[in-house]
Amino acid sequence: MNLKSVIGIVLIALVLVFTVQNLEIVQVRFLLWDVNMPRALMIFVVFLLGVSTGWLLRTVNRRR
């Protein structure tokens, strides 16, 4: 096994442990929306929003 494979397996294991430990349902309120979802899913959605915002801002700055 090379180093990339080991790092990938460790990261997948950490994500699985994180997910199993954060299955509690939380209520998310935003403006008029009221959503119940697992905490791990909420954190993942917020992470994806942050990554996509960063990617969008980087793309806009490169065009200038």
N, C-alpha and C positions, 0 to 999 in steps of 0.2 A: 504494500500500500504506500502511495506517495503522501506527501504532507497535505496536499489539497483534499484528498479523500478523507483523511483523519480529521481535518478541520471541519469539513462538511458534515461528517457523522456526528461530531461533538456539537455543532450548532443545531442540527436537527434534534438531537437528544435534549438540548437545553430548551428548545422551543416546545417540545412535547411536555417536558416537566413544567414549564411555565403555563402551558394550556391546561394541564390537569389540575394545577394548583389554583387556577383562576376561573373556575366554571360557575362561580356564584353569579346569579342574575342581578344586574344593576339597572336602575331606571335612569334613563338619559332624557333630559328635557332641553329642548332647543326651540326657542320662539314658540310656535304653536304645536310642535311635534312632541310626542311623549312616547318613547320607545323603551321596551325591556329587552335586554340582550346580555349574553355572558360577558363578564369583564374582559376576558382575553380577546373576544371579538371586537369590543369597543376600542381597546388599545391598538389592535391591528388596523382598524379603520382609521383611527387618528394618525397612526404611523403612515399609512398610505396617503392620506391627505397631505401630510407634511412633505413626503417624498415628491408627490406630484406638484405641490406648490414650489418646492425648490427647483425641480426640473423646469417648470414653466418660467420661473424668474431667471434661471440661468439661460434659457433659450432666448428670452426677450433681451437680456443684456448682451448676448453674443451678436445679435442682429444690429445693435447700435454701434 
